[in-house]
Amino acid sequence: MILSLFRKNTATEPVYAVYSAIVAQSRQPRFYAEWQVPDTVTGRFDMISLHLALLFRRLRAETGEQKEFSQAVFDLFFKDMDRSLREMGVGDLGVPKRIQKMGNIFFGLLAAMSEAMDRNDAEALQAVLSRNIFDGATGPHVSALADYLLAEDKALGAQPSTAITQGALNFEAAA
Protein backbone atom coordinates (compact mmCIF):
# COMPACT_ATOMS: atom_id res chain seq x y z
CA MET A 1 0.00 0.00 0.00
CA ILE A 2 2.71 2.49 0.97
CA LEU A 3 4.61 1.71 -2.23
CA SER A 4 1.64 2.88 -4.28
CA LEU A 5 2.41 6.39 -3.04
CA PHE A 6 5.70 6.27 -4.92
CA ARG A 7 4.42 4.62 -8.09
CA LYS A 8 4.55 6.66 -11.26
CA ASN A 9 1.21 8.24 -12.12
CA THR A 10 0.00 6.23 -15.11
CA ALA A 11 -3.19 8.21 -15.69
CA THR A 12 -2.54 9.94 -18.97
CA GLU A 13 -5.01 11.92 -21.07
CA PRO A 14 -6.06 8.82 -23.09
CA VAL A 15 -6.60 6.87 -19.86
CA TYR A 16 -8.86 9.64 -18.56
CA ALA A 17 -10.68 9.81 -21.90
CA VAL A 18 -11.41 6.08 -21.93
CA TYR A 19 -12.45 6.04 -18.29
CA SER A 20 -14.70 9.05 -18.90
CA ALA A 21 -16.33 7.24 -21.84
CA ILE A 22 -16.97 4.22 -19.59
CA VAL A 23 -18.51 6.37 -16.87
CA ALA A 24 -20.64 8.31 -19.37
CA GLN A 25 -21.95 5.13 -20.97
CA SER A 26 -22.63 3.65 -17.54
CA ARG A 27 -24.85 6.60 -16.69
CA GLN A 28 -27.21 6.12 -19.64
CA PRO A 29 -30.77 6.51 -18.27
CA ARG A 30 -32.04 3.41 -20.07
CA PHE A 31 -30.09 1.11 -17.75
CA TYR A 32 -31.90 2.48 -14.72
CA ALA A 33 -35.28 3.58 -16.10
CA GLU A 34 -36.02 0.74 -18.52
CA TRP A 35 -33.73 -2.13 -17.56
CA GLN A 36 -34.27 -1.75 -13.81
CA VAL A 37 -30.64 -1.54 -12.74
CA PRO A 38 -30.91 -0.14 -9.21
CA ASP A 39 -30.20 3.60 -9.32
CA THR A 40 -28.00 3.43 -6.25
CA VAL A 41 -24.31 3.77 -5.51
CA THR A 42 -24.02 -0.01 -5.86
CA GLY A 43 -25.99 -0.04 -9.12
CA ARG A 44 -23.77 2.65 -10.60
CA PHE A 45 -20.65 0.78 -9.46
CA ASP A 46 -22.05 -2.33 -11.14
CA MET A 47 -22.64 -0.53 -14.44
CA ILE A 48 -19.15 0.96 -14.45
CA SER A 49 -17.79 -2.49 -13.61
CA LEU A 50 -19.68 -4.07 -16.53
CA HIS A 51 -18.34 -1.52 -18.99
CA LEU A 52 -14.84 -1.74 -17.56
CA ALA A 53 -15.05 -5.52 -17.93
CA LEU A 54 -15.93 -5.02 -21.61
CA LEU A 55 -12.78 -2.92 -22.03
CA PHE A 56 -10.64 -5.52 -20.28
CA ARG A 57 -12.13 -8.27 -22.42
CA ARG A 58 -11.20 -6.25 -25.51
CA LEU A 59 -7.62 -5.67 -24.41
CA ARG A 60 -6.92 -8.96 -22.61
CA ALA A 61 -5.05 -10.60 -25.50
CA GLU A 62 -2.88 -7.56 -26.09
CA THR A 63 0.64 -7.11 -24.79
CA GLY A 64 2.98 -4.26 -23.99
CA GLU A 65 1.44 -0.82 -24.20
CA GLN A 66 -2.13 -2.13 -24.22
CA LYS A 67 -1.53 -4.19 -21.05
CA GLU A 68 -0.08 -1.14 -19.34
CA PHE A 69 -3.03 0.90 -20.55
CA SER A 70 -5.49 -1.61 -19.07
CA GLN A 71 -3.68 -1.42 -15.75
CA ALA A 72 -3.73 2.39 -15.82
CA VAL A 73 -7.51 2.42 -16.43
CA PHE A 74 -7.97 -0.10 -13.62
CA ASP A 75 -5.86 2.04 -11.26
CA LEU A 76 -7.86 5.14 -12.17
CA PHE A 77 -11.13 3.27 -11.56
CA PHE A 78 -10.13 2.35 -8.04
CA LYS A 79 -8.69 5.82 -7.34
CA ASP A 80 -12.09 7.18 -8.36
CA MET A 81 -13.85 4.67 -6.10
CA ASP A 82 -11.55 5.67 -3.22
CA ARG A 83 -12.38 9.34 -3.81
CA SER A 84 -16.10 8.60 -4.01
CA LEU A 85 -16.09 6.65 -0.76
CA ARG A 86 -14.29 9.48 1.00
CA GLU A 87 -16.80 12.01 -0.39
CA MET A 88 -19.61 9.84 0.99
CA GLY A 89 -18.01 10.10 4.41
CA VAL A 90 -16.34 6.72 4.76
CA GLY A 91 -13.48 7.11 7.22
CA ASP A 92 -9.81 6.56 6.44
CA LEU A 93 -9.82 3.17 8.15
CA GLY A 94 -12.91 1.95 6.30
CA VAL A 95 -11.86 2.91 2.77
CA PRO A 96 -9.21 0.18 2.21
CA LYS A 97 -11.62 -2.53 3.39
CA ARG A 98 -14.35 -1.30 1.09
CA ILE A 99 -11.96 -0.96 -1.84
CA GLN A 100 -10.78 -4.52 -1.30
CA LYS A 101 -14.38 -5.74 -1.21
CA MET A 102 -15.16 -3.76 -4.38
CA GLY A 103 -12.12 -5.29 -6.06
CA ASN A 104 -13.27 -8.79 -5.16
CA ILE A 105 -16.75 -8.06 -6.47
CA PHE A 106 -15.32 -6.64 -9.69
CA PHE A 107 -13.00 -9.59 -10.34
CA GLY A 108 -15.76 -12.08 -9.58
CA LEU A 109 -18.10 -10.32 -11.98
CA LEU A 110 -15.38 -10.08 -14.65
CA ALA A 111 -14.58 -13.80 -14.40
CA ALA A 112 -18.21 -14.95 -14.49
CA MET A 113 -19.14 -12.53 -17.25
CA SER A 114 -16.13 -13.45 -19.37
CA GLU A 115 -16.79 -17.16 -19.01
CA ALA A 116 -20.37 -16.75 -20.27
CA MET A 117 -19.40 -14.31 -23.02
CA ASP A 118 -16.50 -16.45 -24.24
CA ARG A 119 -19.06 -19.18 -24.90
CA ASN A 120 -21.50 -16.61 -26.39
CA ASP A 121 -23.99 -18.03 -23.88
CA ALA A 122 -26.74 -15.45 -23.39
CA GLU A 123 -28.53 -17.58 -20.77
CA ALA A 124 -25.39 -17.95 -18.67
CA LEU A 125 -24.76 -14.21 -18.96
CA GLN A 126 -28.33 -13.54 -17.85
CA ALA A 127 -27.73 -15.76 -14.82
CA VAL A 128 -24.56 -13.80 -13.98
CA LEU A 129 -26.44 -10.50 -14.30
CA SER A 130 -29.40 -11.78 -12.30
CA ARG A 131 -27.10 -12.88 -9.49
CA ASN A 132 -24.75 -9.89 -9.47
CA ILE A 133 -26.81 -6.91 -10.63
CA PHE A 134 -30.47 -7.70 -10.07
CA ASP A 135 -30.41 -9.50 -6.71
CA GLY A 136 -31.74 -12.73 -8.22
CA ALA A 137 -34.51 -11.17 -10.32
CA THR A 138 -35.13 -12.39 -13.84
CA GLY A 139 -37.16 -11.04 -16.72
CA PRO A 140 -36.96 -9.09 -19.94
CA HIS A 141 -34.80 -6.38 -18.35
CA VAL A 142 -32.10 -8.94 -17.54
CA SER A 143 -32.28 -10.30 -21.10
CA ALA A 144 -32.05 -6.77 -22.50
CA LEU A 145 -28.90 -6.01 -20.51
CA ALA A 146 -27.34 -9.34 -21.53
CA ASP A 147 -28.13 -8.68 -25.20
CA TYR A 148 -26.67 -5.20 -24.90
CA LEU A 149 -23.44 -6.52 -23.36
CA LEU A 150 -23.04 -9.18 -26.05
CA ALA A 151 -23.59 -6.60 -28.79
CA GLU A 152 -21.22 -4.13 -27.16
CA ASP A 153 -18.56 -6.81 -26.71
CA LYS A 154 -18.74 -7.53 -30.43
CA ALA A 155 -18.63 -3.81 -31.32
CA LEU A 156 -15.62 -3.21 -29.07
CA GLY A 157 -13.89 -6.21 -30.64
CA ALA A 158 -13.96 -4.38 -33.96
CA GLN A 159 -12.23 -1.30 -32.55
CA PRO A 160 -8.46 -1.21 -33.01
CA SER A 161 -6.61 -1.46 -29.72
CA THR A 162 -4.29 1.33 -30.81
CA ALA A 163 -7.27 3.69 -31.14
CA ILE A 164 -8.47 2.71 -27.66
CA THR A 165 -5.05 3.33 -26.10
CA GLN A 166 -5.05 6.74 -27.76
CA GLY A 167 -8.28 7.56 -25.92
CA ALA A 168 -10.96 6.67 -28.47
CA LEU A 169 -13.41 4.20 -26.95
CA ASN A 170 -16.75 4.17 -28.71
CA PHE A 171 -19.78 2.39 -27.42
CA GLU A 172 -21.90 1.58 -30.43
CA ALA A 173 -24.79 -0.52 -29.17
CA ALA A 174 -27.78 1.62 -28.32
CA ALA A 175 -28.37 2.03 -24.63
C-alpha positions, 0 to 999 in steps of 0.5 A, spaced: 500 500 500 505 504 501 509 503 495 503 505 491 504 512 493 511 512 490 508 509 483 509 513 477 502 516 475 499 512 469 493 516 468 494 519 462 489 523 457 487 517 453 486 513 460 482 519 462 478 519 456 477 512 456 475 512 463 470 518 462 467 514 456 466 508 460 462 512 466 458 516 461 456 510 458 454 507 464 450 513 466 445 512 460 438 513 463 435 506 459 439 502 464 436 504 470 429 507 467 427 501 462 432 495 464 431 496 472 438 496 474 438 499 481 439 507 481 444 506 487 451 507 488 451 499 488 448 499 481 452 505 478 458 501 481 455 495 477 454 498 471 461 501 471 464 495 472 460 491 466 463 496 462 470 496 464 469 488 464 468 489 456 474 494 455 478 488 459 475 483 455 477 487 448 484 488 451 486 482 454 489 478 449 494 484 447 501 485 450 505 491 452 502 498 451 495 495 451 496 491 457 499 497 461 493 501 458 489 496 461 492 497 468 492 504 468 484 504 467 484 499 472 488 504 477 484 510 475 477 506 476 479 504 483 482 511 485 475 514 483 472 509 487 476 511 493 475 518 492 467 517 491 467 513 498 471 518 502 466 524 499 460 519 501 463 520 508 467 513 509 473 514 514 480 513 512 480 506 516 474 503 512 476 505 505 481 500 504 476 494 506 471 497 502 476 498 496 478 490 497 471 488 497 469 492 491 475 489 487 473 482 489 466 483 487 469 486 480 473 480 479 468 475 480 463 479 476 469 479 470 470 472 471 463 470 471 461 474 465 467 473 461 466 465 461 459 466 459 461 471 453 467 467 451 461 461 450 457 466 447 452 463 452 446 469 453 442 464 458 449 464 462 450 471 462 443 472 464 444 468 470 450 472 472 447 479 471 441 476 475 445 474 481 450 480 481 446 486 478 439 484 479 439 481 486 436 474 483 430 477 479 429 475 472 425 477 466 426 481 460 430 487 463 435 482 464 435 479 457 435 486 454 442 487 458 445 481 456 443 482 449 446 489 450 453 486 453 453 481 447 452 486 442 457 491 445 462 486 446 462 484 439 462 492 437 468 493 441 472 487 438 472 491 432 475 497 434 483 497 433 486 497 440 491 502 438 485 507 437 483 505 444 489 506 447 489 513 444 483 515 448 478 513 443 473 508 446 466 508 442 460 504 445 456 503 439 450 498 441 444 503 443 443 504 450 
